[in-house]
Amino acid sequence: MPVIYLTDQGAMAHKKGERLIVEKKSDVILDMPLIHVEQLVVMGNVQLSAALISQLLVQEVDVAFFSSYGKYRGRLTPPALGFAQLRYRQYQVLGNPQTALPIAKQAIQAKLANQRRTLGRLAAAGGSKVQAAAQRATQTMQGIESQVSAAKDLDSLRGYEGSGAAAYFGGLKDLLPPSWGFNGRQYRPPPDAVNAALSFGYALLQSAALGMVNLVGLDPYLGFFHTIDYNRPSLALDLMEEFRPVVVDAIVAPLFLQNRFSAQDFRRESGATPGVYLVEGGRRRLIEAHEKQMATPVFYPRKKETTALRRIIEEQARHLANVVLGEAASYQGYEA
């Protein structure tokens, strides 16, 4: 089990010998060797002992912190040692539109292709009306894809990405039961259950992408497509773009289509954190689906091999590092 999710509110995680122990009200709810922990995801009110934190740093285990509703808070990572040359080259590539723009184009080209294919796969099980709506959306997206390579700058590229997203989520809207009230992608805050589930899933994916960016030594806050802003891991957001449809959308939509979510899995909040959010049962169901999807072996065109989606994200991060260092001629986005 490479990724451990700590979601039980009030739990305490500590180190006992070479084992990770998680307890709640004197009951042991997890006992496993620390050597098997690749990443720790802490959600909400879960405490970590100082000894455990120290050991996780020694083992270079990535630890990500989220609110109980899935909002990313930050992470505990070991020092980025030995990556000065890579990060220096990253700054140079970022500052040169002739080298930065092609990387961003490839990422968005792959995202649009994956959105189009995901929508087609989801619609295949629906009726003729659903399939016709999905076909209209995918045709629109195909036209936008053909324009991406001609984008002159990042602003025009972001415009194409936004137009593609509007067509894609419009098509997704036609697939999902109207009773869930999904009218397109909205997330600040999520106004309905579908957006709540998408936001939670994207947060999990962002955590994975950020972990991989840190692993290979790139600066996660300096991206090629997303604007640079305070506390925004722009490069991790860049990396996750091509994986949003195949990791998150491909599991969230079926959870609604197969009635695996109920109204009790969501809660509407007001006050400081307004919006609709997943609660414990829904979170667990989505986390299970997410981990299953990330472990699914799929074909990886760049290396012409079959491997887990989680490893493909890592390979794409390493591929990007090779492009930045000049060891690969150009970036090739992942298309499922």
C-alpha positions as CSV (number, residue, x, y, z in Angstrom):
1,M,0.0,0.0,0.0
2,P,2.1,3.0,-1.2
3,V,-0.2,5.8,-0.1
4,I,-1.8,5.8,3.4
5,Y,-4.8,8.0,4.0
6,L,-5.5,9.1,7.6
7,T,-9.1,10.2,7.7
8,D,-10.4,9.2,11.2
9,Q,-11.0,12.4,13.0
10,G,-9.3,12.4,16.5
11,A,-6.9,9.7,15.6
12,M,-3.2,9.7,16.7
13,A,-0.4,8.3,14.5
14,H,3.0,7.5,16.1
15,K,6.1,5.3,15.6
16,K,6.6,2.1,17.5
17,G,9.9,0.5,16.6
18,E,9.9,0.4,12.8
19,R,6.1,0.4,12.5
20,L,3.4,3.0,11.9
21,I,0.7,2.8,14.5
22,V,-2.6,4.7,14.3
23,E,-4.9,4.7,17.3
24,K,-8.3,6.2,18.1
25,K,-9.8,6.0,21.6
26,S,-7.2,3.3,22.6
27,D,-8.1,1.1,19.6
28,V,-5.4,0.4,17.0
29,I,-6.9,1.1,13.6
30,L,-3.6,0.7,11.6
31,D,-0.4,-1.2,12.3
32,M,2.1,-1.6,9.4
33,P,5.8,-1.4,8.7
34,L,7.0,2.1,8.1
35,I,9.2,0.9,5.2
36,H,6.0,0.2,3.2
37,V,4.8,3.8,3.5
38,E,5.5,5.8,0.3
39,Q,3.2,8.8,1.0
40,L,1.0,9.8,3.9
41,V,-2.1,11.9,3.4
42,V,-3.5,13.5,6.6
43,M,-7.1,14.8,6.4
44,G,-8.5,17.0,9.2
45,N,-8.0,16.4,12.9
46,V,-5.3,13.7,12.9
47,Q,-2.2,14.1,15.0
48,L,1.3,12.9,14.2
49,S,3.9,12.3,16.9
50,A,7.3,14.1,16.7
51,A,9.1,10.8,16.5
52,L,7.0,9.7,13.6
53,I,7.5,13.0,11.8
54,S,11.3,12.7,12.2
55,Q,11.3,9.2,10.9
56,L,9.2,10.1,7.9
57,L,11.7,12.9,7.0
58,V,14.6,10.4,7.3
59,Q,12.8,8.0,5.0
60,E,12.0,10.9,2.6
61,V,8.2,10.1,2.8
62,D,6.0,12.8,1.4
63,V,3.4,13.9,3.9
64,A,0.4,16.0,2.6
65,F,-2.1,17.8,4.8
66,F,-5.7,18.5,3.9
67,S,-8.8,19.8,5.7
68,S,-11.4,17.2,6.5
69,Y,-13.3,18.4,3.4
70,G,-10.3,17.9,1.1
71,K,-8.8,21.4,0.9
72,Y,-5.1,21.2,0.5
73,R,-3.2,22.8,3.4
74,G,0.5,22.0,2.8
75,R,3.1,19.3,3.1
76,L,6.0,18.0,5.0
77,T,8.9,17.2,2.7
78,P,12.6,16.5,3.1
79,P,15.1,19.1,1.8
80,A,15.5,19.3,-2.0
81,L,19.2,18.4,-2.1
82,G,21.3,18.2,-5.2
83,F,18.9,19.8,-7.6
84,A,20.5,23.2,-8.0
85,Q,21.4,22.7,-11.7
86,L,17.9,21.4,-12.6
87,R,16.2,24.3,-10.9
88,Y,18.5,26.9,-12.4
89,R,17.7,25.4,-15.9
90,Q,14.0,25.5,-14.9
91,Y,14.2,29.3,-14.3
92,Q,15.9,29.8,-17.6
93,V,13.4,27.7,-19.6
94,L,10.5,29.5,-17.8
95,G,11.9,32.9,-18.7
96,N,12.1,32.1,-22.4
97,P,8.7,31.9,-24.3
98,Q,10.3,29.9,-27.1
99,T,11.1,27.1,-24.7
100,A,8.2,27.5,-22.2
101,L,5.3,27.8,-24.6
102,P,5.9,24.4,-26.4
103,I,5.8,22.6,-23.0
104,A,2.5,24.2,-22.0
105,K,1.1,23.5,-25.5
106,Q,1.9,19.8,-25.2
107,A,0.3,19.6,-21.7
108,I,-2.9,21.2,-22.9
109,Q,-3.0,19.2,-26.1
110,A,-2.9,16.0,-24.1
111,K,-5.5,17.3,-21.6
112,L,-8.0,18.2,-24.4
113,A,-7.5,14.8,-26.1
114,N,-8.0,13.0,-22.8
115,Q,-11.1,15.0,-22.0
116,R,-12.5,14.2,-25.4
117,R,-11.8,10.5,-25.1
118,T,-13.0,10.2,-21.5
119,L,-16.3,11.9,-22.5
120,G,-16.7,9.4,-25.4
121,R,-16.1,6.4,-23.2
122,L,-18.5,7.6,-20.5
123,A,-21.2,8.3,-23.2
124,A,-20.8,4.9,-24.8
125,A,-23.0,3.3,-22.1
126,G,-25.7,5.9,-22.4
127,G,-28.7,6.2,-24.8
128,S,-28.7,7.7,-28.2
129,K,-29.6,11.2,-26.9
130,V,-26.6,11.1,-24.5
131,Q,-24.3,9.9,-27.2
132,A,-25.4,12.6,-29.6
133,A,-24.8,15.3,-27.0
134,A,-21.4,13.9,-26.2
135,Q,-20.5,13.7,-29.9
136,R,-21.4,17.4,-30.4
137,A,-19.1,18.3,-27.5
138,T,-16.2,16.1,-28.7
139,Q,-16.4,17.5,-32.2
140,T,-16.2,21.0,-30.7
141,M,-13.2,19.9,-28.6
142,Q,-11.5,18.3,-31.6
143,G,-11.7,21.7,-33.4
144,I,-10.1,23.4,-30.4
145,E,-7.4,20.8,-30.2
146,S,-6.4,21.6,-33.8
147,Q,-5.9,25.3,-32.9
148,V,-3.7,24.7,-29.9
149,S,-0.5,24.2,-31.9
150,A,-1.0,27.6,-33.5
151,A,-1.3,29.5,-30.2
152,K,1.1,32.5,-30.2
153,D,1.3,33.0,-26.5
154,L,0.1,31.7,-23.1
155,D,-2.9,34.0,-23.1
156,S,-4.3,32.5,-26.3
157,L,-3.4,29.0,-25.1
158,R,-5.4,29.6,-21.9
159,G,-8.3,30.8,-24.0
160,Y,-8.3,27.5,-26.0
161,E,-8.0,25.5,-22.8
162,G,-11.0,27.4,-21.3
163,S,-13.1,26.9,-24.4
164,G,-12.3,23.2,-24.4
165,A,-13.2,22.9,-20.7
166,A,-16.5,24.6,-21.3
167,A,-17.4,22.2,-24.1
168,Y,-16.2,19.2,-22.1
169,F,-18.1,20.0,-18.9
170,G,-21.1,20.9,-21.0
171,G,-21.0,17.4,-22.4
172,L,-20.5,15.9,-19.0
173,K,-23.6,17.8,-17.8
174,D,-25.7,16.0,-20.4
175,L,-24.4,12.6,-19.1
176,L,-25.2,13.0,-15.4
177,P,-28.6,12.7,-13.8
178,P,-30.2,16.2,-13.6
179,S,-31.2,15.6,-10.0
180,W,-27.6,16.3,-8.9
181,G,-27.9,19.9,-10.2
182,F,-24.6,19.9,-12.1
183,N,-24.5,22.8,-14.5
184,G,-20.8,23.0,-15.3
185,R,-17.5,23.2,-13.4
186,Q,-17.6,25.6,-10.4
187,Y,-15.3,25.3,-7.4
188,R,-14.9,28.4,-5.3
189,P,-16.9,27.1,-3.5
190,P,-18.4,23.9,-5.1
191,P,-22.2,24.6,-5.4
192,D,-23.3,21.0,-5.9
193,A,-22.4,17.4,-5.2
194,V,-20.7,16.7,-8.5
195,N,-18.5,19.7,-8.2
196,A,-17.7,18.8,-4.6
197,A,-16.6,15.3,-5.7
198,L,-14.6,16.7,-8.6
199,S,-12.8,19.2,-6.3
200,F,-12.0,16.5,-3.8
201,G,-10.7,14.2,-6.5
202,Y,-8.6,17.0,-8.0
203,A,-7.1,17.7,-4.6
204,L,-6.0,14.1,-4.3
205,L,-4.5,14.3,-7.8
206,Q,-2.7,17.6,-7.0
207,S,-1.2,16.0,-4.0
208,A,0.2,13.1,-6.1
209,A,1.5,15.5,-8.8
210,L,3.1,17.8,-6.2
211,G,4.8,14.8,-4.6
212,M,6.2,13.7,-8.0
213,V,7.5,17.2,-8.8
214,N,9.2,17.3,-5.5
215,L,10.6,13.8,-6.0
216,V,12.4,14.7,-9.3
217,G,13.7,18.0,-7.9
218,L,11.8,20.6,-9.9
219,D,10.5,23.8,-8.2
220,P,6.8,23.1,-7.9
221,Y,5.9,26.8,-7.7
222,L,7.2,27.8,-11.1
223,G,4.9,26.4,-13.9
224,F,4.9,26.9,-17.6
225,F,1.1,27.1,-18.1
226,H,-0.4,28.3,-14.8
227,T,0.4,31.8,-13.7
228,I,2.8,32.2,-10.8
229,D,1.1,33.3,-7.7
230,Y,1.6,33.2,-3.9
231,N,1.2,29.7,-2.5
232,R,0.2,28.2,-5.9
233,P,2.1,25.1,-6.9
234,S,1.9,26.1,-10.6
235,L,4.2,23.3,-12.0
236,A,2.2,20.6,-10.1
237,L,-1.0,22.1,-11.5
238,D,0.6,21.9,-15.0
239,L,1.6,18.3,-14.6
240,M,-1.9,17.2,-13.3
241,E,-3.7,18.8,-16.3
242,E,-3.3,15.9,-18.6
243,F,-4.3,13.5,-15.9
244,R,-7.5,15.2,-14.6
245,P,-9.9,13.4,-17.1
246,V,-8.3,9.9,-16.8
247,V,-7.7,9.8,-13.1
248,V,-10.5,11.9,-11.6
249,D,-13.4,12.5,-14.1
250,A,-13.2,8.8,-15.1
251,I,-14.1,7.7,-11.6
252,V,-16.3,10.6,-10.4
253,A,-18.9,10.4,-13.2
254,P,-19.5,6.6,-12.8
255,L,-20.0,7.0,-9.0
256,F,-23.0,9.2,-9.8
257,L,-24.1,7.3,-12.9
258,Q,-24.1,4.0,-10.9
259,N,-25.8,5.5,-7.9
260,R,-22.9,4.8,-5.6
261,F,-23.3,8.3,-4.1
262,S,-26.3,9.3,-2.1
263,A,-27.5,12.7,-0.7
264,Q,-26.2,11.6,2.7
265,D,-22.6,11.6,1.3
266,F,-22.7,15.4,1.0
267,R,-23.2,18.4,3.3
268,R,-24.0,22.0,2.6
269,E,-22.0,24.4,4.7
270,S,-22.4,28.1,5.3
271,G,-20.4,30.8,7.0
272,A,-16.6,30.8,6.6
273,T,-16.6,27.7,4.2
274,P,-19.8,27.9,2.2
275,G,-20.6,25.3,-0.4
276,V,-21.2,21.6,-0.7
277,Y,-18.7,19.1,0.6
278,L,-18.2,15.3,0.8
279,V,-18.6,13.8,4.3
280,E,-16.9,10.7,5.7
281,G,-18.7,7.9,3.8
282,G,-18.4,9.7,0.5
283,R,-14.8,10.6,1.1
284,R,-13.9,7.0,1.8
285,R,-15.7,5.8,-1.4
286,L,-13.9,8.4,-3.6
287,I,-10.5,7.7,-2.0
288,E,-10.9,3.9,-2.6
289,A,-11.9,4.6,-6.3
290,H,-9.0,7.0,-6.7
291,E,-6.4,4.6,-5.3
292,K,-7.8,1.8,-7.5
293,Q,-7.6,4.0,-10.5
294,M,-4.1,5.2,-9.8
295,A,-3.0,1.5,-9.5
296,T,-4.6,0.5,-12.7
297,P,-2.1,-0.7,-15.4
298,V,-2.5,1.2,-18.6
299,F,-0.5,1.6,-21.8
300,Y,2.1,4.4,-21.6
301,P,2.8,5.4,-25.2
302,R,6.0,7.3,-24.6
303,K,7.8,4.2,-23.3
304,K,5.6,1.7,-25.1
305,E,4.9,-0.2,-21.9
306,T,2.0,-1.0,-19.5
307,T,2.3,0.4,-16.0
308,A,0.2,2.0,-13.2
309,L,-1.2,5.5,-13.7
310,R,0.7,6.6,-10.6
311,R,4.0,5.6,-12.1
312,I,3.0,7.4,-15.4
313,I,2.6,10.6,-13.4
314,E,6.1,10.1,-12.0
315,E,7.5,9.3,-15.4
316,Q,6.0,12.4,-16.9
317,A,7.6,14.5,-14.1
318,R,11.0,12.9,-14.9
319,H,10.4,13.4,-18.6
320,L,9.7,17.1,-17.9
321,A,12.9,17.3,-15.9
322,N,14.9,15.8,-18.8
323,V,13.4,18.4,-21.2
324,V,14.4,21.2,-18.8
325,L,17.9,19.9,-18.6
326,G,18.1,19.6,-22.4
327,E,18.4,15.8,-22.2
328,A,15.1,15.4,-24.3
329,A,14.3,17.5,-27.3
330,S,10.7,18.3,-26.5
331,Y,7.9,17.5,-23.9
332,Q,5.4,14.9,-24.9
333,G,2.1,14.9,-23.0
334,Y,0.4,11.7,-21.9
335,E,-2.6,10.7,-23.9
336,A,-4.6,7.8,-22.7
